[in-house]
Amino acid sequence: MRSHIMKTLAEFVKNKRKEAHLTQEQFAERAGVALTVIRKIEQGKENVKLEKVNQVLKMFGHLLVPVSSKELSLKKEKPKT
């Protein structure tokens, strides 16, 4: 599941960057992160710090927040009628 999330994040960041007509270098500079951070995110690598991911996502008005497995299981349960 984690790799699916990273793939989705990678596609989102890459598409948004391209929509803004920015190279990876330009985007990294504007986001205030190293070029390697942008490359790792766009490649779907899992070894990127949440802080750096959020620094990139803030460029698009988004944040990624940690969610516990308990919270996820609560969302999956259907309400009783």
PDB file with SEQRES, HELIX, SHEET and CRYST1 records, atoms N, CA, C and O in Angstrom:
SEQRES   1 A   81  MET ARG SER HIS ILE MET LYS THR LEU ALA GLU PHE VAL          
SEQRES   2 A   81  LYS ASN LYS ARG LYS GLU ALA HIS LEU THR GLN GLU GLN          
SEQRES   3 A   81  PHE ALA GLU ARG ALA GLY VAL ALA LEU THR VAL ILE ARG          
SEQRES   4 A   81  LYS ILE GLU GLN GLY LYS GLU ASN VAL LYS LEU GLU LYS          
SEQRES   5 A   81  VAL ASN GLN VAL LEU LYS MET PHE GLY HIS LEU LEU VAL          
SEQRES   6 A   81  PRO VAL SER SER LYS GLU LEU SER LEU LYS LYS GLU LYS          
SEQRES   7 A   81  PRO LYS THR                                                  
HELIX    1 AA1 ARG A    2  GLU A   19  1                                  18    
HELIX    2 AA2 GLN A   24  ALA A   31  1                                   8    
HELIX    3 AA3 LEU A   35  GLU A   42  1                                   8    
HELIX    4 AA4 LEU A   50  LEU A   57  1                                   8    
HELIX    5 AA5 LYS A   58  PHE A   60  5                                   3    
HELIX    6 AA6 SER A   69  LYS A   76  1                                   8    
CRYST1    1.000    1.000    1.000  90.00  90.00  90.00 P 1           1          
ATOM      1  N   MET A   1       0.827  -1.202   0.000  1.00  0.00           N  
ATOM      2  CA  MET A   1       0.000   0.000   0.000  1.00  0.00           C  
ATOM      3  C   MET A   1       0.868   1.261   0.000  1.00  0.00           C  
ATOM      4  O   MET A   1       0.537   2.247  -0.660  1.00  0.00           O  
ATOM      5  N   ARG A   2       1.957   1.226   0.728  1.00  0.00           N  
ATOM      6  CA  ARG A   2       2.816   2.394   0.807  1.00  0.00           C  
ATOM      7  C   ARG A   2       3.342   2.788  -0.563  1.00  0.00           C  
ATOM      8  O   ARG A   2       3.403   3.974  -0.886  1.00  0.00           O  
ATOM      9  N   SER A   3       3.724   1.802  -1.375  1.00  0.00           N  
ATOM     10  CA  SER A   3       4.248   2.106  -2.705  1.00  0.00           C  
ATOM     11  C   SER A   3       3.165   2.724  -3.588  1.00  0.00           C  
ATOM     12  O   SER A   3       3.468   3.546  -4.453  1.00  0.00           O  
ATOM     13  N   HIS A   4       1.909   2.335  -3.376  1.00  0.00           N  
ATOM     14  CA  HIS A   4       0.804   2.935  -4.132  1.00  0.00           C  
ATOM     15  C   HIS A   4       0.673   4.423  -3.782  1.00  0.00           C  
ATOM     16  O   HIS A   4       0.455   5.255  -4.663  1.00  0.00           O  
ATOM     17  N   ILE A   5       0.804   4.742  -2.521  1.00  0.00           N  
ATOM     18  CA  ILE A   5       0.724   6.137  -2.077  1.00  0.00           C  
ATOM     19  C   ILE A   5       1.869   6.944  -2.681  1.00  0.00           C  
ATOM     20  O   ILE A   5       1.666   8.058  -3.164  1.00  0.00           O  
ATOM     21  N   MET A   6       3.066   6.378  -2.650  1.00  0.00           N  
ATOM     22  CA  MET A   6       4.221   7.096  -3.196  1.00  0.00           C  
ATOM     23  C   MET A   6       4.095   7.272  -4.711  1.00  0.00           C  
ATOM     24  O   MET A   6       4.507   8.298  -5.253  1.00  0.00           O  
ATOM     25  N   LYS A   7       3.530   6.280  -5.391  1.00  0.00           N  
ATOM     26  CA  LYS A   7       3.333   6.401  -6.839  1.00  0.00           C  
ATOM     27  C   LYS A   7       2.327   7.509  -7.142  1.00  0.00           C  
ATOM     28  O   LYS A   7       2.531   8.302  -8.061  1.00  0.00           O  
ATOM     29  N   THR A   8       1.252   7.561  -6.377  1.00  0.00           N  
ATOM     30  CA  THR A   8       0.241   8.603  -6.559  1.00  0.00           C  
ATOM     31  C   THR A   8       0.844   9.978  -6.285  1.00  0.00           C  
ATOM     32  O   THR A   8       0.609  10.926  -7.034  1.00  0.00           O  
ATOM     33  N   LEU A   9       1.619  10.080  -5.211  1.00  0.00           N  
ATOM     34  CA  LEU A   9       2.281  11.333  -4.867  1.00  0.00           C  
ATOM     35  C   LEU A   9       3.252  11.740  -5.976  1.00  0.00           C  
ATOM     36  O   LEU A   9       3.310  12.908  -6.359  1.00  0.00           O  
ATOM     37  N   ALA A  10       4.003  10.783  -6.481  1.00  0.00           N  
ATOM     38  CA  ALA A  10       4.970  11.053  -7.547  1.00  0.00           C  
ATOM     39  C   ALA A  10       4.276  11.617  -8.784  1.00  0.00           C  
ATOM     40  O   ALA A  10       4.733  12.602  -9.365  1.00  0.00           O  
ATOM     41  N   GLU A  11       3.190  10.998  -9.177  1.00  0.00           N  
ATOM     42  CA  GLU A  11       2.447  11.460 -10.354  1.00  0.00           C  
ATOM     43  C   GLU A  11       1.864  12.848 -10.127  1.00  0.00           C  
ATOM     44  O   GLU A  11       1.902  13.693 -11.021  1.00  0.00           O  
ATOM     45  N   PHE A  12       1.326  13.085  -8.933  1.00  0.00           N  
ATOM     46  CA  PHE A  12       0.737  14.384  -8.608  1.00  0.00           C  
ATOM     47  C   PHE A  12       1.785  15.485  -8.704  1.00  0.00           C  
ATOM     48  O   PHE A  12       1.563  16.499  -9.365  1.00  0.00           O  
ATOM     49  N   VAL A  13       2.918  15.291  -8.051  1.00  0.00           N  
ATOM     50  CA  VAL A  13       3.962  16.323  -8.034  1.00  0.00           C  
ATOM     51  C   VAL A  13       4.506  16.567  -9.441  1.00  0.00           C  
ATOM     52  O   VAL A  13       4.674  17.712  -9.859  1.00  0.00           O  
ATOM     53  N   LYS A  14       4.776  15.496 -10.158  1.00  0.00           N  
ATOM     54  CA  LYS A  14       5.315  15.641 -11.509  1.00  0.00           C  
ATOM     55  C   LYS A  14       4.342  16.375 -12.425  1.00  0.00           C  
ATOM     56  O   LYS A  14       4.745  17.267 -13.170  1.00  0.00           O  
ATOM     57  N   ASN A  15       3.064  16.005 -12.374  1.00  0.00           N  
ATOM     58  CA  ASN A  15       2.059  16.669 -13.214  1.00  0.00           C  
ATOM     59  C   ASN A  15       1.908  18.140 -12.855  1.00  0.00           C  
ATOM     60  O   ASN A  15       1.831  18.992 -13.740  1.00  0.00           O  
ATOM     61  N   LYS A  16       1.865  18.442 -11.557  1.00  0.00           N  
ATOM     62  CA  LYS A  16       1.725  19.834 -11.131  1.00  0.00           C  
ATOM     63  C   LYS A  16       2.942  20.658 -11.533  1.00  0.00           C  
ATOM     64  O   LYS A  16       2.808  21.806 -11.957  1.00  0.00           O  
ATOM     65  N   ARG A  17       4.125  20.073 -11.401  1.00  0.00           N  
ATOM     66  CA  ARG A  17       5.347  20.786 -11.784  1.00  0.00           C  
ATOM     67  C   ARG A  17       5.336  21.095 -13.278  1.00  0.00           C  
ATOM     68  O   ARG A  17       5.685  22.199 -13.697  1.00  0.00           O  
ATOM     69  N   LYS A  18       4.934  20.112 -14.070  1.00  0.00           N  
ATOM     70  CA  LYS A  18       4.890  20.311 -15.521  1.00  0.00           C  
ATOM     71  C   LYS A  18       3.825  21.324 -15.920  1.00  0.00           C  
ATOM     72  O   LYS A  18       4.028  22.109 -16.847  1.00  0.00           O  
ATOM     73  N   GLU A  19       2.680  21.311 -15.219  1.00  0.00           N  
ATOM     74  CA  GLU A  19       1.635  22.303 -15.484  1.00  0.00           C  
ATOM     75  C   GLU A  19       2.148  23.714 -15.242  1.00  0.00           C  
ATOM     76  O   GLU A  19       1.730  24.662 -15.907  1.00  0.00           O  
ATOM     77  N   ALA A  20       3.057  23.844 -14.284  1.00  0.00           N  
ATOM     78  CA  ALA A  20       3.649  25.148 -13.961  1.00  0.00           C  
ATOM     79  C   ALA A  20       4.823  25.482 -14.889  1.00  0.00           C  
ATOM     80  O   ALA A  20       5.443  26.537 -14.754  1.00  0.00           O  
ATOM     81  N   HIS A  21       5.124  24.583 -15.828  1.00  0.00           N  
ATOM     82  CA  HIS A  21       6.214  24.767 -16.787  1.00  0.00           C  
ATOM     83  C   HIS A  21       7.549  24.994 -16.088  1.00  0.00           C  
ATOM     84  O   HIS A  21       8.307  25.895 -16.447  1.00  0.00           O  
ATOM     85  N   LEU A  22       7.826  24.162 -15.084  1.00  0.00           N  
ATOM     86  CA  LEU A  22       9.074  24.266 -14.336  1.00  0.00           C  
ATOM     87  C   LEU A  22       9.905  23.003 -14.528  1.00  0.00           C  
ATOM     88  O   LEU A  22       9.371  21.896 -14.591  1.00  0.00           O  
ATOM     89  N   THR A  23      11.203  23.184 -14.618  1.00  0.00           N  
ATOM     90  CA  THR A  23      12.096  22.036 -14.599  1.00  0.00           C  
ATOM     91  C   THR A  23      12.197  21.562 -13.155  1.00  0.00           C  
ATOM     92  O   THR A  23      11.761  22.257 -12.237  1.00  0.00           O  
ATOM     93  N   GLN A  24      12.768  20.384 -12.956  1.00  0.00           N  
ATOM     94  CA  GLN A  24      12.963  19.900 -11.595  1.00  0.00           C  
ATOM     95  C   GLN A  24      13.860  20.862 -10.822  1.00  0.00           C  
ATOM     96  O   GLN A  24      13.627  21.123  -9.642  1.00  0.00           O  
ATOM     97  N   GLU A  25      14.875  21.382 -11.483  1.00  0.00           N  
ATOM     98  CA  GLU A  25      15.797  22.316 -10.836  1.00  0.00           C  
ATOM     99  C   GLU A  25      15.078  23.590 -10.393  1.00  0.00           C  
ATOM    100  O   GLU A  25      15.248  24.042  -9.261  1.00  0.00           O  
ATOM    101  N   GLN A  26      14.279  24.163 -11.287  1.00  0.00           N  
ATOM    102  CA  GLN A  26      13.540  25.385 -10.969  1.00  0.00           C  
ATOM    103  C   GLN A  26      12.553  25.148  -9.836  1.00  0.00           C  
ATOM    104  O   GLN A  26      12.408  25.975  -8.936  1.00  0.00           O  
ATOM    105  N   PHE A  27      11.882  24.010  -9.897  1.00  0.00           N  
ATOM    106  CA  PHE A  27      10.888  23.705  -8.876  1.00  0.00           C  
ATOM    107  C   PHE A  27      11.541  23.512  -7.516  1.00  0.00           C  
ATOM    108  O   PHE A  27      11.036  24.002  -6.506  1.00  0.00           O  
ATOM    109  N   ALA A  28      12.667  22.797  -7.487  1.00  0.00           N  
ATOM    110  CA  ALA A  28      13.389  22.575  -6.235  1.00  0.00           C  
ATOM    111  C   ALA A  28      13.790  23.913  -5.619  1.00  0.00           C  
ATOM    112  O   ALA A  28      13.651  24.115  -4.412  1.00  0.00           O  
ATOM    113  N   GLU A  29      14.277  24.807  -6.440  1.00  0.00           N  
ATOM    114  CA  GLU A  29      14.697  26.122  -5.945  1.00  0.00           C  
ATOM    115  C   GLU A  29      13.515  26.898  -5.359  1.00  0.00           C  
ATOM    116  O   GLU A  29      13.623  27.481  -4.281  1.00  0.00           O  
ATOM    117  N   ARG A  30      12.407  26.901  -6.062  1.00  0.00           N  
ATOM    118  CA  ARG A  30      11.214  27.624  -5.574  1.00  0.00           C  
ATOM    119  C   ARG A  30      10.632  26.999  -4.313  1.00  0.00           C  
ATOM    120  O   ARG A  30      10.125  27.704  -3.441  1.00  0.00           O  
ATOM    121  N   ALA A  31      10.706  25.674  -4.221  1.00  0.00           N  
ATOM    122  CA  ALA A  31      10.156  24.977  -3.051  1.00  0.00           C  
ATOM    123  C   ALA A  31      11.119  25.034  -1.864  1.00  0.00           C  
ATOM    124  O   ALA A  31      10.729  24.753  -0.731  1.00  0.00           O  
ATOM    125  N   GLY A  32      12.367  25.397  -2.125  1.00  0.00           N  
ATOM    126  CA  GLY A  32      13.353  25.479  -1.052  1.00  0.00           C  
ATOM    127  C   GLY A  32      13.888  24.128  -0.608  1.00  0.00           C  
ATOM    128  O   GLY A  32      14.230  23.933   0.559  1.00  0.00           O  
ATOM    129  N   VAL A  33      13.956  23.195  -1.556  1.00  0.00           N  
ATOM    130  CA  VAL A  33      14.487  21.859  -1.259  1.00  0.00           C  
ATOM    131  C   VAL A  33      15.588  21.529  -2.257  1.00  0.00           C  
ATOM    132  O   VAL A  33      15.733  22.191  -3.285  1.00  0.00           O  
ATOM    133  N   ALA A  34      16.351  20.509  -1.942  1.00  0.00           N  
ATOM    134  CA  ALA A  34      17.397  20.056  -2.851  1.00  0.00           C  
ATOM    135  C   ALA A  34      16.781  19.373  -4.069  1.00  0.00           C  
ATOM    136  O   ALA A  34      15.690  18.810  -3.991  1.00  0.00           O  
ATOM    137  N   LEU A  35      17.481  19.430  -5.173  1.00  0.00           N  
ATOM    138  CA  LEU A  35      17.036  18.768  -6.399  1.00  0.00           C  
ATOM    139  C   LEU A  35      16.801  17.280  -6.159  1.00  0.00           C  
ATOM    140  O   LEU A  35      15.870  16.699  -6.716  1.00  0.00           O  
ATOM    141  N   THR A  36      17.639  16.667  -5.336  1.00  0.00           N  
ATOM    142  CA  THR A  36      17.474  15.230  -5.057  1.00  0.00           C  
ATOM    143  C   THR A  36      16.136  14.917  -4.401  1.00  0.00           C  
ATOM    144  O   THR A  36      15.595  13.830  -4.602  1.00  0.00           O  
ATOM    145  N   VAL A  37      15.594  15.843  -3.624  1.00  0.00           N  
ATOM    146  CA  VAL A  37      14.281  15.640  -2.995  1.00  0.00           C  
ATOM    147  C   VAL A  37      13.205  15.545  -4.063  1.00  0.00           C  
ATOM    148  O   VAL A  37      12.359  14.653  -4.020  1.00  0.00           O  
ATOM    149  N   ILE A  38      13.237  16.460  -5.019  1.00  0.00           N  
ATOM    150  CA  ILE A  38      12.245  16.446  -6.107  1.00  0.00           C  
ATOM    151  C   ILE A  38      12.383  15.152  -6.906  1.00  0.00           C  
ATOM    152  O   ILE A  38      11.385  14.512  -7.237  1.00  0.00           O  
ATOM    153  N   ARG A  39      13.599  14.778  -7.209  1.00  0.00           N  
ATOM    154  CA  ARG A  39      13.821  13.550  -7.983  1.00  0.00           C  
ATOM    155  C   ARG A  39      13.313  12.324  -7.234  1.00  0.00           C  
ATOM    156  O   ARG A  39      12.661  11.461  -7.822  1.00  0.00           O  
ATOM    157  N   LYS A  40      13.606  12.246  -5.951  1.00  0.00           N  
ATOM    158  CA  LYS A  40      13.145  11.096  -5.158  1.00  0.00           C  
ATOM    159  C   LYS A  40      11.625  11.032  -5.116  1.00  0.00           C  
ATOM    160  O   LYS A  40      11.042   9.958  -5.262  1.00  0.00           O  
ATOM    161  N   ILE A  41      10.982  12.182  -4.917  1.00  0.00           N  
ATOM    162  CA  ILE A  41       9.509  12.209  -4.864  1.00  0.00           C  
ATOM    163  C   ILE A  41       8.939  11.768  -6.210  1.00  0.00           C  
ATOM    164  O   ILE A  41       8.048  10.921  -6.258  1.00  0.00           O  
ATOM    165  N   GLU A  42       9.445  12.335  -7.296  1.00  0.00           N  
ATOM    166  CA  GLU A  42       8.913  12.013  -8.620  1.00  0.00           C  
ATOM    167  C   GLU A  42       9.211  10.580  -9.047  1.00  0.00           C  
ATOM    168  O   GLU A  42       8.541  10.052  -9.935  1.00  0.00           O  
ATOM    169  N   GLN A  43      10.194   9.951  -8.438  1.00  0.00           N  
ATOM    170  CA  GLN A  43      10.496   8.554  -8.728  1.00  0.00           C  
ATOM    171  C   GLN A  43       9.752   7.607  -7.795  1.00  0.00           C  
ATOM    172  O   GLN A  43       9.857   6.387  -7.927  1.00  0.00           O  
ATOM    173  N   GLY A  44       8.997   8.170  -6.848  1.00  0.00           N  
ATOM    174  CA  GLY A  44       8.218   7.341  -5.936  1.00  0.00           C  
ATOM    175  C   GLY A  44       9.048   6.685  -4.847  1.00  0.00           C  
ATOM    176  O   GLY A  44       8.627   5.688  -4.260  1.00  0.00           O  
ATOM    177  N   LYS A  45      10.220   7.232  -4.575  1.00  0.00           N  
ATOM    178  CA  LYS A  45      11.087   6.674  -3.532  1.00  0.00           C  
ATOM    179  C   LYS A  45      10.433   6.861  -2.170  1.00  0.00           C  
ATOM    180  O   LYS A  45       9.756   7.862  -1.934  1.00  0.00           O  
ATOM    181  N   GLU A  46      10.631   5.910  -1.285  1.00  0.00           N  
ATOM    182  CA  GLU A  46       9.999   5.937   0.028  1.00  0.00           C  
ATOM    183  C   GLU A  46      10.883   6.540   1.103  1.00  0.00           C  
ATOM    184  O   GLU A  46      10.446   6.680   2.245  1.00  0.00           O  
ATOM    185  N   ASN A  47      12.110   6.899   0.773  1.00  0.00           N  
ATOM    186  CA  ASN A  47      13.028   7.414   1.783  1.00  0.00           C  
ATOM    187  C   ASN A  47      13.126   8.939   1.764  1.00  0.00           C  
ATOM    188  O   ASN A  47      14.220   9.499   1.831  1.00  0.00           O  
ATOM    189  N   VAL A  48      11.982   9.601   1.671  1.00  0.00           N  
ATOM    190  CA  VAL A  48      11.925  11.054   1.707  1.00  0.00           C  
ATOM    191  C   VAL A  48      11.225  11.466   3.002  1.00  0.00           C  
ATOM    192  O   VAL A  48      10.179  10.919   3.351  1.00  0.00           O  
ATOM    193  N   LYS A  49      11.802  12.420   3.701  1.00  0.00           N  
ATOM    194  CA  LYS A  49      11.215  12.872   4.966  1.00  0.00           C  
ATOM    195  C   LYS A  49       9.884  13.580   4.710  1.00  0.00           C  
ATOM    196  O   LYS A  49       9.732  14.326   3.743  1.00  0.00           O  
ATOM    197  N   LEU A  50       8.926  13.324   5.604  1.00  0.00           N  
ATOM    198  CA  LEU A  50       7.600  13.942   5.497  1.00  0.00           C  
ATOM    199  C   LEU A  50       7.714  15.464   5.455  1.00  0.00           C  
ATOM    200  O   LEU A  50       6.980  16.128   4.724  1.00  0.00           O  
ATOM    201  N   GLU A  51       8.625  16.002   6.234  1.00  0.00           N  
ATOM    202  CA  GLU A  51       8.845  17.455   6.257  1.00  0.00           C  
ATOM    203  C   GLU A  51       9.176  17.991   4.861  1.00  0.00           C  
ATOM    204  O   GLU A  51       8.668  19.036   4.456  1.00  0.00           O  
ATOM    205  N   LYS A  52      10.023  17.275   4.136  1.00  0.00           N  
ATOM    206  CA  LYS A  52      10.420  17.701   2.781  1.00  0.00           C  
ATOM    207  C   LYS A  52       9.266  17.523   1.796  1.00  0.00           C  
ATOM    208  O   LYS A  52       9.052  18.366   0.925  1.00  0.00           O  
ATOM    209  N   VAL A  53       8.529  16.433   1.935  1.00  0.00           N  
ATOM    210  CA  VAL A  53       7.358  16.215   1.076  1.00  0.00           C  
ATOM    211  C   VAL A  53       6.367  17.362   1.269  1.00  0.00           C  
ATOM    212  O   VAL A  53       5.834  17.895   0.296  1.00  0.00           O  
ATOM    213  N   ASN A  54       6.123  17.738   2.515  1.00  0.00           N  
ATOM    214  CA  ASN A  54       5.182  18.828   2.788  1.00  0.00           C  
ATOM    215  C   ASN A  54       5.687  20.168   2.275  1.00  0.00           C  
ATOM    216  O   ASN A  54       4.898  21.011   1.848  1.00  0.00           O  
ATOM    217  N   GLN A  55       6.987  20.364   2.315  1.00  0.00           N  
ATOM    218  CA  GLN A  55       7.557  21.596   1.784  1.00  0.00           C  
ATOM    219  C   GLN A  55       7.256  21.702   0.286  1.00  0.00           C  
ATOM    220  O   GLN A  55       6.978  22.790  -0.220  1.00  0.00           O  
ATOM    221  N   VAL A  56       7.311  20.585  -0.410  1.00  0.00           N  
ATOM    222  CA  VAL A  56       7.004  20.540  -1.837  1.00  0.00           C  
ATOM    223  C   VAL A  56       5.503  20.702  -2.057  1.00  0.00           C  
ATOM    224  O   VAL A  56       5.082  21.481  -2.913  1.00  0.00           O  
ATOM    225  N   LEU A  57       4.692  19.972  -1.289  1.00  0.00           N  
ATOM    226  CA  LEU A  57       3.241  20.029  -1.467  1.00  0.00           C  
ATOM    227  C   LEU A  57       2.652  21.398  -1.148  1.00  0.00           C  
ATOM    228  O   LEU A  57       1.622  21.772  -1.708  1.00  0.00           O  
ATOM    229  N   LYS A  58       3.291  22.144  -0.261  1.00  0.00           N  
ATOM    230  CA  LYS A  58       2.818  23.497   0.079  1.00  0.00           C  
ATOM    231  C   LYS A  58       2.788  24.389  -1.153  1.00  0.00           C  
ATOM    232  O   LYS A  58       2.007  25.338  -1.215  1.00  0.00           O  
ATOM    233  N   MET A  59       3.623  24.093  -2.121  1.00  0.00           N  
ATOM    234  CA  MET A  59       3.639  24.871  -3.370  1.00  0.00           C  
ATOM    235  C   MET A  59       2.290  24.783  -4.083  1.00  0.00           C  
ATOM    236  O   MET A  59       1.927  25.669  -4.856  1.00  0.00           O  
ATOM    237  N   PHE A  60       1.557  23.708  -3.814  1.00  0.00           N  
ATOM    238  CA  PHE A  60       0.255  23.495  -4.455  1.00  0.00           C  
ATOM    239  C   PHE A  60      -0.898  23.625  -3.475  1.00  0.00           C  
ATOM    240  O   PHE A  60      -2.037  23.298  -3.806  1.00  0.00           O  
ATOM    241  N   GLY A  61      -0.609  24.101  -2.265  1.00  0.00           N  
ATOM    242  CA  GLY A  61      -1.658  24.279  -1.270  1.00  0.00           C  
ATOM    243  C   GLY A  61      -2.103  22.993  -0.596  1.00  0.00           C  
ATOM    244  O   GLY A  61      -3.236  22.906  -0.124  1.00  0.00           O  
ATOM    245  N   HIS A  62      -1.228  21.989  -0.542  1.00  0.00           N  
ATOM    246  CA  HIS A  62      -1.560  20.695   0.061  1.00  0.00           C  
ATOM    247  C   HIS A  62      -0.570  20.330   1.154  1.00  0.00           C  
ATOM    248  O   HIS A  62       0.535  20.870   1.212  1.00  0.00           O  
ATOM    249  N   LEU A  63      -0.975  19.413   2.014  1.00  0.00           N  
ATOM    250  CA  LEU A  63      -0.108  18.835   3.041  1.00  0.00           C  
ATOM    251  C   LEU A  63      -0.411  17.353   3.149  1.00  0.00           C  
ATOM    252  O   LEU A  63      -1.525  16.911   2.867  1.00  0.00           O  
ATOM    253  N   LEU A  64       0.576  16.602   3.554  1.00  0.00           N  
ATOM    254  CA  LEU A  64       0.417  15.175   3.811  1.00  0.00           C  
ATOM    255  C   LEU A  64       0.585  14.992   5.303  1.00  0.00           C  
ATOM    256  O   LEU A  64       1.599  15.400   5.868  1.00  0.00           O  
ATOM    257  N   VAL A  65      -0.390  14.388   5.945  1.00  0.00           N  
ATOM    258  CA  VAL A  65      -0.321  14.209   7.396  1.00  0.00           C  
ATOM    259  C   VAL A  65      -0.304  12.729   7.742  1.00  0.00           C  
ATOM    260  O   VAL A  65      -0.944  11.920   7.070  1.00  0.00           O  
ATOM    261  N   PRO A  66       0.428  12.380   8.790  1.00  0.00           N  
ATOM    262  CA  PRO A  66       0.442  10.979   9.203  1.00  0.00           C  
ATOM    263  C   PRO A  66      -0.928  10.546   9.734  1.00  0.00           C  
ATOM    264  O   PRO A  66      -1.612  11.306  10.419  1.00  0.00           O  
ATOM    265  N   VAL A  67      -1.302   9.334   9.409  1.00  0.00           N  
ATOM    266  CA  VAL A  67      -2.573   8.781   9.868  1.00  0.00           C  
ATOM    267  C   VAL A  67      -2.275   7.416  10.477  1.00  0.00           C  
ATOM    268  O   VAL A  67      -1.545   6.609   9.901  1.00  0.00           O  
ATOM    269  N   SER A  68      -2.842   7.176  11.632  1.00  0.00           N  
ATOM    270  CA  SER A  68      -2.608   5.881  12.281  1.00  0.00           C  
ATOM    271  C   SER A  68      -3.453   4.800  11.611  1.00  0.00           C  
ATOM    272  O   SER A  68      -4.458   5.094  10.964  1.00  0.00           O  
ATOM    273  N   SER A  69      -3.037   3.558  11.772  1.00  0.00           N  
ATOM    274  CA  SER A  69      -3.799   2.450  11.197  1.00  0.00           C  
ATOM    275  C   SER A  69      -5.181   2.352  11.833  1.00  0.00           C  
ATOM    276  O   SER A  69      -6.131   1.908  11.189  1.00  0.00           O  
ATOM    277  N   LYS A  70      -5.296   2.767  13.099  1.00  0.00           N  
ATOM    278  CA  LYS A  70      -6.597   2.761  13.770  1.00  0.00           C  
ATOM    279  C   LYS A  70      -7.547   3.733  13.079  1.00  0.00           C  
ATOM    280  O   LYS A  70      -8.712   3.407  12.850  1.00  0.00           O  
ATOM    281  N   GLU A  71      -7.056   4.921  12.747  1.00  0.00           N  
ATOM    282  CA  GLU A  71      -7.894   5.903  12.052  1.00  0.00           C  
ATOM    283  C   GLU A  71      -8.324   5.390  10.685  1.00  0.00           C  
ATOM    284  O   GLU A  71      -9.461   5.606  10.265  1.00  0.00           O  
ATOM    285  N   LEU A  72      -7.421   4.715   9.996  1.00  0.00           N  
ATOM    286  CA  LEU A  72      -7.770   4.157   8.686  1.00  0.00           C  
ATOM    287  C   LEU A  72      -8.847   3.095   8.793  1.00  0.00           C  
ATOM    288  O   LEU A  72      -9.759   3.056   7.967  1.00  0.00           O  
ATOM    289  N   SER A  73      -8.758   2.228   9.803  1.00  0.00           N  
ATOM    290  CA  SER A  73      -9.742   1.168   9.956  1.00  0.00           C  
ATOM    291  C   SER A  73     -11.105   1.734  10.328  1.00  0.00           C  
ATOM    292  O   SER A  73     -12.129   1.176   9.935  1.00  0.00           O  
ATOM    293  N   LEU A  74     -11.136   2.827  11.076  1.00  0.00           N  
ATOM    294  CA  LEU A  74     -12.402   3.478  11.400  1.00  0.00           C  
ATOM    295  C   LEU A  74     -13.090   4.026  10.167  1.00  0.00           C  
ATOM    296  O   LEU A  74     -14.316   3.982  10.062  1.00  0.00           O  
ATOM    297  N   LYS A  75     -12.306   4.541   9.234  1.00  0.00           N  
ATOM    298  CA  LYS A  75     -12.879   5.096   8.005  1.00  0.00           C  
ATOM    299  C   LYS A  75     -13.434   4.002   7.113  1.00  0.00           C  
ATOM    300  O   LYS A  75     -14.366   4.246   6.345  1.00  0.00           O  
ATOM    301  N   LYS A  76     -12.877   2.796   7.201  1.00  0.00           N  
ATOM    302  CA  LYS A  76     -13.315   1.689   6.368  1.00  0.00           C  
ATOM    303  C   LYS A  76     -14.607   1.067   6.851  1.00  0.00           C  
ATOM    304  O   LYS A  76     -15.348   0.467   6.073  1.00  0.00           O  
ATOM    305  N   GLU A  77     -14.881   1.214   8.160  1.00  0.00           N  
ATOM    306  CA  GLU A  77     -16.102   0.636   8.711  1.00  0.00           C  
ATOM    307  C   GLU A  77     -17.317   1.390   8.185  1.00  0.00           C  
ATOM    308  O   GLU A  77     -17.319   2.618   8.098  1.00  0.00           O  
ATOM    309  N   LYS A  78     -18.317   0.652   7.848  1.00  0.00           N  
ATOM    310  CA  LYS A  78     -19.552   1.273   7.351  1.00  0.00           C  
ATOM    311  C   LYS A  78     -20.428   1.657   8.533  1.00  0.00           C  
ATOM    312  O   LYS A  78     -20.514   0.921   9.516  1.00  0.00           O  
ATOM    313  N   PRO A  79     -21.079   2.813   8.437  1.00  0.00           N  
ATOM    314  CA  PRO A  79     -21.965   3.213   9.538  1.00  0.00           C  
ATOM    315  C   PRO A  79     -23.175   2.291   9.624  1.00  0.00           C  
ATOM    316  O   PRO A  79     -23.694   1.818   8.613  1.00  0.00           O  
ATOM    317  N   LYS A  80     -23.603   2.052  10.838  1.00  0.00           N  
ATOM    318  CA  LYS A  80     -24.776   1.206  11.052  1.00  0.00           C  
ATOM    319  C   LYS A  80     -26.043   2.008  10.782  1.00  0.00           C  
ATOM    320  O   LYS A  80     -26.157   3.169  11.175  1.00  0.00           O  
ATOM    321  N   THR A  81     -26.982   1.374  10.112  1.00  0.00           N  
ATOM    322  CA  THR A  81     -28.256   2.053   9.819  1.00  0.00           C  
ATOM    323  C   THR A  81     -29.405   1.391  10.513  1.00  0.00           C  
ATOM    324  O   THR A  81     -30.546   1.833  10.376  1.00  0.00           O  
TER     325      THR A  81                                                      
END                                                                             
